[in-house]
Amino acid sequence: MTLSASITGKPDRLTALAARRYRNGRSLPNHSNEALEAILSHRSVRDYLPQPVPEHIVDIAVTAAQSAPSSSNLQPWSVIAVEDSGIQDRLNAIAGNQRQIAQAPLLLIWLADLARPRSIAQGQGSNADGLDYVESFLLGIIDAALAAQNAVVALESLGLGTCYIGAIRNDPEAVSRELGLPDGVFPVFALTVGYPDPARPADVKPRLAQEAIVHRNRYDPTAHRAALDSYNRALRSFQAEQGMPCIDWTAQVSNRIGTVAALKGRHVLKDVARRLGFALK
Ligand SMILES: Cc1cc2nc3c(=O)[nH]c(=O)nc-3n(C[C@H](O)[C@H](O)[C@H](O)COP(=O)(O)O)c2cc1C
């Protein structure tokens, strides 16, 4: 317990947030501020009000996204804001018909965009040969993810809810056709955005104890073992509170990666990415 908590008898704000995040009695130093409180309060939102997302909110979210670091400042990502319900419905069909896509007034599609740097380099008389390597594909994916997460933090700080949708990668070529993506542009994930429905609130989902995640000086392959039982229990209580089917996290992990079928079509992504204009040398 920190000094201030021992004086007031109340848990510090950050310790209260850590208690929700871990459910294991972890305390944190009393360094609370609005940014930390927003980040530690994250939860994915899958139930939205029909209220549209104002344009100025999108403007702020994109500014936050563009404020993320960028590999060599190449800025190799783009985003498409989809509010057309026909396009949303067709993207939702690709993503396996998820309720948050059906409900969200706004869907942001985050793209690894190597078409723009290629065009710029070609304008300078370069072949842009460096773009034909796995490294450049990774760079686009990494930068798109960093940008999107900055947008998520900004949107949550403004009272909106979001949910990432990796399931658009079930069929990136269909997404590409739907959105008119040129060669060298890959749809990384979508993000549903909207005002959370207060009648169906989402709670903070617990995470693995830090001891399972943080290694000191060298990697310890056994570090996670002691954390699993208590994490299974924490996640089961979260699932029960949220009215979700109760299943151990360890079983979820195993189910998600246990078979090729569980990849839901994403086992062919290397070939798909090549067809979308990434040589992946
Ligand atoms: C890249 C990425 C893709 C995701 N794709 C989906 C998805 O297709 N459908 C979904 O319901 N949630 C999706 N999620 C949300 C995760 O399920 C969620 O972040 C995780 O369960 C932790 O819950 P929390 O965000 O509420 O803390 C995705 C998250 C990430 C980071």
The ligand as a Gaussian input file, in Angstrom:
#p B3LYP/6-31G(d) Opt

LIG

0 1
 C       -6.249000      -6.723000     -33.602000
 C       -7.501000      -7.078000     -32.852000
 C       -8.533000      -7.719000     -33.502000
 C       -9.731000      -8.004000     -32.820000
 N      -10.776000      -8.564000     -33.494000
 C      -11.970000      -8.740000     -32.857000
 C      -13.096000      -9.232000     -33.572000
 O      -13.049000      -9.525000     -34.771000
 N      -14.255000      -9.368000     -32.902000
 C      -14.374000      -9.035000     -31.574000
 O      -15.471000      -9.178000     -31.022000
 N      -13.321000      -8.560000     -30.880000
 C      -12.121000      -8.405000     -31.481000
 N      -11.061000      -7.891000     -30.803000
 C      -11.240000      -7.460000     -29.407000
 C      -10.622000      -8.452000     -28.435000
 O      -11.430000      -9.585000     -28.351000
 C      -10.507000      -7.753000     -27.068000
 O       -9.626000      -6.664000     -27.179000
 C       -9.982000      -8.730000     -26.010000
 O      -10.914000      -9.746000     -25.761000
 C       -9.715000      -8.000000     -24.695000
 O      -10.893000      -7.376000     -24.247000
 P      -10.936000      -5.807000     -23.973000
 O      -10.551000      -5.097000     -25.237000
 O      -12.360000      -5.510000     -23.559000
 O       -9.988000      -5.522000     -22.867000
 C       -9.858000      -7.664000     -31.443000
 C       -8.779000      -7.050000     -30.789000
 C       -7.620000      -6.772000     -31.473000
 C       -6.474000      -6.109000     -30.728000

